[in-house]
Amino acid sequence: MTYILGGWQTDFADNWARKGWDTATAFAETVGGGLAAVDLEPKDIECGHVGNFAGELFAGQGLLGGFFGMLHADFNGMPTARHEAACASGSVAILAAAAEIEAGRYDLACVVGFEQMRNVSGEQAARNLGAAAWAGQEYLDTPFAWPKAFSDLAGEYEERYGLDYRHLMGISENNFANAKRNPNAQTRKYTFAPENFTEDDETNPVIVGRTRKMDCGQITDGGAVVFLASPQRAAEYAKQRGIALDSIPRIKGWGHRSAPISYAAKVRASAGAEYVFPQVRRAIEDARARAGVSLDQIDAVETHDCFAVTEYMAIDHLGLTAPGESWKAIENGHIALGGKLPINPSGGLIGLGHPVGATGVRMALDAAKQVAGTAGDYQVDGARTVQTLNIGGSATTTVSFVIGV
């Protein structure tokens, strides 16, 4: 079992280039903020893991593990690694760090999720992010690979089950509303009119296909960090600070599945299947099985909503409704704060922001905050167990954690 001692995230509303931050500065701010928040010193950390998707494309910078050693002399010599799985990069970094802890190699790991994305034009950002699609083989007719991919997913739901755009906008409205409560949310000061959440081409313009502006997660600069510990190290930490070990969040279960990189191949393979993305469903079920919990024991979910339809898919794959009936959980308020299963109380990728490599780490951090009762204005009352669902590409890589106390 792996404990989460705590962590920290940057303000996702920040534009790092405008602040004059380079990679080293932003990395130092993220790790330094985390160490202060959890009351640890660099000498305490035994290994470092970085989740990052496209540092080479956005900032011309790879080998991000080397920035630990730039931050403090006590990090010089510490083993580090960088992990890439598109939007699931941060979760894969957590998996790697947790595996090392469970193997007995180390007792305390620092996991950083990190991405700078606002230092280029929107069009260039879209091209960079398209590297997680099948290069030279899919989405060649548009510069916006991911709006097109998830437009296709909306079309798949329409064909299989029927789809009402109002329900997608119900998801976006909910996530923007939740983000108002989050002091780190990119959109916390945004204002909207009711017509923004309609199929009006002026107030909610089409990006490509079925995807409109208000369907989309944000282009974000951001970092998030969590500190993972073995049971022995967590017990020491608790004793030193006079807190109960069972009050420290822990990763109770995990699921990790992959599928072909091609969106069309995934959909062909699921023809006639119960779920559009069977591997997403399997990752969710694997995490619960390893944690020994059922859906009824999950108090909240932090899920991938790179587009509104991604969360629509997540709702039925999580089992909150039957396949194709996600609209029921939206209409009856089940996914809202105070509902049966609050989804994205943080604001999610649509409301809080989506610095790609940081998202999986940020999800785990928010889940840990919820079960520790420290989420502030977006706290889910009585939350003891939270599930995350982090998706890379067109559901090519899926990672889910069950985090609880």
TAKA-V916303 format. One line per field, one symbol per residue. psi: psi as a letter, one per 40 degrees, with the letter a starting at -180 (. if undefined). burial: + if it has 24 or more other C-alpha atoms within 12 Angstrom, else -. Layout:
psi->???
burial->???
This chain:
psi->ihihdaaiiiheeihdddeehadddddddddddddddefiidedhdihhhhhdfddddefhafddeeddddideehehhiiihhfbeeddddddddddddddeediehihhhhhhheeeiiddddddddeeeihhedifeeiegdddddeddddddddddeihhddddddddddddddddeheehdedeiiiidedfafhedegihdhbehideehiihihiiiiihhiiddddddddddefihdeehiihdiiihiiiidhdddddddeheididgdddddddddddddefiideehdihhihfdiddddddddddeediihefddddddeedeiheadghhfddeaddddighddeddddddddddddeeffebefhhhehdhhiihhhhaffdhhhhihha.
burial->++++++++++++++++-----++++++++++++++--+-+-+-++++++++++++--++--++++++++-+---+--+++++++++++++++++++++++++---+++++++++++++++----+++++++++----++---+++++++++++++++-----++++++++++++++++++++++++++-------++++-------+++++++++++++++++++++++++-+++-++------+-++++++++++++++++++-++-------++++++++++++++--+-+-+--++++++++++++++++++++++++-++++++++---++++--++++++++++++++++++++++++++++++++++++--++++-+++++++++++++++++++++++
